[in-house]
Amino acid sequence: MGQRRRQGQRTLLAIAGLGWLAYKVLQWGRQENLYGQVVMITGGSRGLGLALAREFARVGCRLVLATRDAQELARAQQDLTQRGTEALAVPCDVTNQEQVRSVVDQATQRFGRVDIVVNNTGILQVGPMPTTTVEDFATALDVMLWGALYPTLAVLPQMRARRSGHIVNITSIGGMVSVPHLLPYTCAKFAAVGLSKGLRAELGQEGIHVTTVVLDGGAATPPLASPVPPGLRL
């Protein structure tokens, strides 16, 4: 019973965390008047990604969803369409740079541009070091480092040309504190946090904002993240 109770508490915390972050996106949208902007979300077919998509939709954004599972993607697109939102759903493996470029190309052809990219795709591998393989580290880095870098590289040329845009990288406390039994995840998240903070320092002078969202386990508390421009706090 005690274990079930703890699991239930963690589930409630996760739900609360999703609600909190979605609420902050809604606030952000009201402050920045995001109506009509084009938002691309990786891993946007379920969980946090879908919750964020719904909130961006609520403030009038047009959505581009990219994830591997075509069936989940179709359900997410239908969900958003029923809410009155124009949504483009493209099956994509974010570890494949060509597929990511194709998503951005299709989004640009459909909507004319991509204003905001939310790099949300993640993977969690749990186990002690003796059971962890080199392939586990490679997979984690593929998904959570390259999977954030490829969409960023794909949208940067048009953002630079407009001197505007926003890149949001969803990371976790695993990128700030090394967690036992989660070494591949931790290494990849440390890399993602470093990438995000470095991008923010370099791209700010070009009019491109980068936000690093650092969530704790279950997304239950506010971000511990790097500073972002006034009025753009997630």
C-alpha positions as CSV (number, residue, x, y, z in Angstrom):
1,M,0.0,0.0,0.0
2,G,2.8,2.4,0.9
3,Q,4.5,1.9,-2.5
4,R,1.1,2.4,-4.3
5,R,0.6,5.6,-2.3
6,R,4.0,6.9,-3.2
7,Q,3.4,6.1,-6.9
8,G,0.0,7.9,-6.7
9,Q,1.6,10.9,-5.1
10,R,4.3,11.1,-7.8
11,T,1.6,10.8,-10.5
12,L,-0.3,13.7,-8.9
13,L,2.9,15.8,-8.7
14,A,3.6,15.1,-12.4
15,I,0.0,16.2,-13.3
16,A,0.4,19.3,-11.2
17,G,3.7,20.1,-12.8
18,L,2.3,19.7,-16.3
19,G,-0.6,22.0,-15.3
20,W,1.8,24.6,-13.8
21,L,4.0,24.7,-16.9
22,A,1.0,24.9,-19.3
23,Y,-0.4,27.7,-17.2
24,K,2.9,29.6,-17.5
25,V,2.8,29.2,-21.3
26,L,-0.7,30.7,-21.3
27,Q,0.6,33.7,-19.3
28,W,3.6,34.0,-21.6
29,G,1.2,34.0,-24.6
30,R,-0.9,36.8,-23.1
31,Q,2.1,38.9,-22.3
32,E,3.8,38.5,-25.7
33,N,0.7,38.3,-27.9
34,L,1.7,35.1,-29.6
35,Y,-1.5,35.0,-31.7
36,G,-0.8,33.7,-35.1
37,Q,2.8,32.6,-34.4
38,V,4.0,29.2,-35.6
39,V,5.2,26.9,-32.9
40,M,7.1,23.7,-33.6
41,I,7.1,21.1,-30.8
42,T,9.1,17.9,-30.8
43,G,7.6,15.1,-28.8
44,G,4.4,17.0,-29.1
45,S,2.0,14.1,-29.4
46,R,1.5,13.3,-25.7
47,G,2.4,14.2,-22.1
48,L,4.1,17.6,-21.6
49,G,4.5,18.2,-25.3
50,L,0.8,17.8,-26.0
51,A,-0.1,19.9,-22.9
52,L,2.2,22.7,-24.2
53,A,0.6,22.4,-27.6
54,R,-2.8,22.8,-26.2
55,E,-1.8,26.0,-24.3
56,F,-0.1,27.5,-27.3
57,A,-3.2,26.7,-29.3
58,R,-5.3,28.4,-26.6
59,V,-3.5,31.7,-27.2
60,G,-3.9,31.5,-31.0
61,C,-0.7,29.9,-32.2
62,R,-0.5,27.6,-35.2
63,L,1.2,24.3,-34.3
64,V,3.7,21.9,-35.9
65,L,4.1,18.6,-34.1
66,A,7.0,16.2,-34.8
67,T,7.4,12.8,-33.2
68,R,8.1,9.2,-34.3
69,D,4.7,7.6,-33.6
70,A,2.4,8.3,-36.5
71,Q,-0.7,7.1,-34.7
72,E,-0.1,9.2,-31.6
73,L,0.7,12.1,-33.9
74,A,-2.6,11.8,-35.7
75,R,-4.6,11.7,-32.5
76,A,-2.8,14.8,-31.2
77,Q,-3.5,16.6,-34.5
78,Q,-7.1,15.7,-34.3
79,D,-7.2,16.9,-30.7
80,L,-5.8,20.3,-31.6
81,T,-8.0,20.6,-34.8
82,Q,-11.1,20.0,-32.7
83,R,-10.0,23.0,-30.5
84,G,-10.0,25.2,-33.6
85,T,-6.3,25.2,-34.2
86,E,-4.4,24.8,-37.4
87,A,-1.9,22.0,-36.8
88,L,0.6,20.3,-39.1
89,A,1.7,16.8,-37.9
90,V,4.8,15.3,-39.4
91,P,6.3,11.9,-38.3
92,C,9.9,12.5,-37.5
93,D,12.8,10.9,-35.7
94,V,14.6,13.8,-34.1
95,T,17.9,11.9,-34.2
96,N,17.8,12.0,-38.0
97,Q,18.9,15.5,-39.3
98,E,17.4,15.1,-42.7
99,Q,14.0,14.2,-41.3
100,V,14.2,17.2,-39.0
101,R,15.0,19.5,-41.9
102,S,12.1,18.1,-43.8
103,V,9.7,19.0,-40.9
104,V,11.0,22.6,-40.9
105,D,10.7,22.8,-44.7
106,Q,7.1,21.5,-44.6
107,A,6.2,23.9,-41.8
108,T,7.7,26.8,-43.7
109,Q,5.9,25.9,-46.9
110,R,2.6,25.6,-45.0
111,F,2.8,28.6,-42.7
112,G,5.6,30.8,-44.2
113,R,7.9,30.5,-41.2
114,V,8.6,29.0,-37.8
115,D,8.6,31.5,-34.9
116,I,9.2,29.2,-31.9
117,V,10.8,25.8,-31.5
118,V,10.2,23.7,-28.3
119,N,12.7,20.9,-28.1
120,N,10.9,18.6,-25.8
121,T,11.8,15.0,-26.9
122,G,13.4,12.9,-24.2
123,I,14.2,9.3,-23.2
124,L,14.8,7.8,-19.8
125,Q,17.0,4.7,-19.2
126,V,17.2,3.5,-15.6
127,G,19.8,1.1,-14.2
128,P,23.1,0.9,-12.3
129,M,26.4,1.5,-14.1
130,P,27.3,-2.3,-14.5
131,T,24.2,-2.8,-16.5
132,T,24.6,0.3,-18.7
133,T,26.1,0.0,-22.1
134,V,27.8,2.4,-24.5
135,E,24.8,2.1,-26.7
136,D,22.6,3.5,-23.8
137,F,24.8,6.6,-23.7
138,A,24.8,7.0,-27.4
139,T,21.0,6.7,-27.6
140,A,20.5,9.2,-24.8
141,L,22.8,11.7,-26.5
142,D,21.1,11.1,-29.9
143,V,17.7,12.0,-28.5
144,M,18.4,14.7,-26.0
145,L,21.4,16.5,-27.4
146,W,21.3,16.0,-31.2
147,G,17.5,15.9,-30.9
148,A,17.7,19.5,-29.6
149,L,20.5,20.6,-31.9
150,Y,19.1,19.4,-35.2
151,P,15.8,21.4,-34.9
152,T,17.7,24.4,-33.7
153,L,20.1,24.3,-36.7
154,A,17.2,23.8,-39.1
155,V,15.3,26.9,-38.0
156,L,18.3,29.2,-37.3
157,P,18.8,30.5,-40.9
158,Q,15.2,31.9,-41.2
159,M,15.3,33.2,-37.6
160,R,18.6,35.0,-38.4
161,A,17.2,36.4,-41.6
162,R,14.2,37.9,-39.6
163,R,16.4,38.7,-36.6
164,S,13.6,37.2,-34.4
165,G,12.6,33.8,-33.0
166,H,12.5,31.8,-29.8
167,I,14.1,28.4,-29.0
168,V,12.8,26.6,-25.8
169,N,14.8,23.7,-24.6
170,I,13.0,21.4,-22.1
171,T,15.7,19.9,-19.8
172,S,15.6,18.6,-16.2
173,I,17.3,18.6,-12.9
174,G,19.3,15.7,-14.3
175,G,21.2,18.3,-16.3
176,M,22.2,20.2,-13.1
177,V,22.8,17.4,-10.6
178,S,24.1,14.0,-11.5
179,V,21.6,11.3,-10.5
180,P,22.7,7.7,-9.7
181,H,21.2,4.9,-11.9
182,L,20.5,7.6,-14.6
183,L,24.0,8.2,-16.0
184,P,23.1,8.2,-19.8
185,Y,20.1,10.5,-19.1
186,T,22.2,12.7,-16.8
187,C,25.1,13.0,-19.3
188,A,22.7,13.9,-22.1
189,K,20.8,16.4,-20.0
190,F,24.1,18.1,-18.9
191,A,25.0,18.4,-22.6
192,A,21.6,19.8,-23.4
193,V,21.7,22.4,-20.7
194,G,25.2,23.5,-21.8
195,L,24.1,23.7,-25.4
196,S,21.0,25.8,-24.5
197,K,22.9,28.2,-22.3
198,G,25.6,28.7,-24.9
199,L,23.1,29.3,-27.6
200,R,21.4,31.9,-25.5
201,A,24.7,33.8,-25.0
202,E,25.5,33.7,-28.7
203,L,22.2,34.3,-30.3
204,G,20.8,37.1,-28.1
205,Q,22.6,39.7,-30.1
206,E,20.9,38.5,-33.2
207,G,17.4,38.9,-31.8
208,I,16.9,35.2,-31.1
209,H,15.9,34.2,-27.6
210,V,16.8,30.9,-26.0
211,T,15.0,29.6,-22.9
212,T,16.3,26.7,-20.8
213,V,13.6,25.1,-18.8
214,V,15.0,22.9,-16.1
215,L,12.3,20.7,-14.5
216,D,12.6,18.5,-11.4
217,G,11.5,14.9,-11.4
218,G,7.9,14.8,-12.6
219,A,7.9,18.4,-13.7
220,A,6.4,19.2,-10.3
221,T,8.1,22.5,-9.4
222,P,9.0,25.8,-11.3
223,P,12.0,25.8,-13.6
224,L,15.4,26.3,-12.1
225,A,16.5,27.7,-15.5
226,S,18.8,30.3,-16.9
227,P,17.4,33.8,-17.1
228,V,15.2,34.7,-20.1
229,P,14.1,38.1,-21.5
230,P,11.5,40.0,-19.4
231,G,8.0,38.9,-20.2
232,L,9.1,35.6,-21.6
233,R,9.3,33.5,-18.5
234,L,8.0,30.0,-18.8
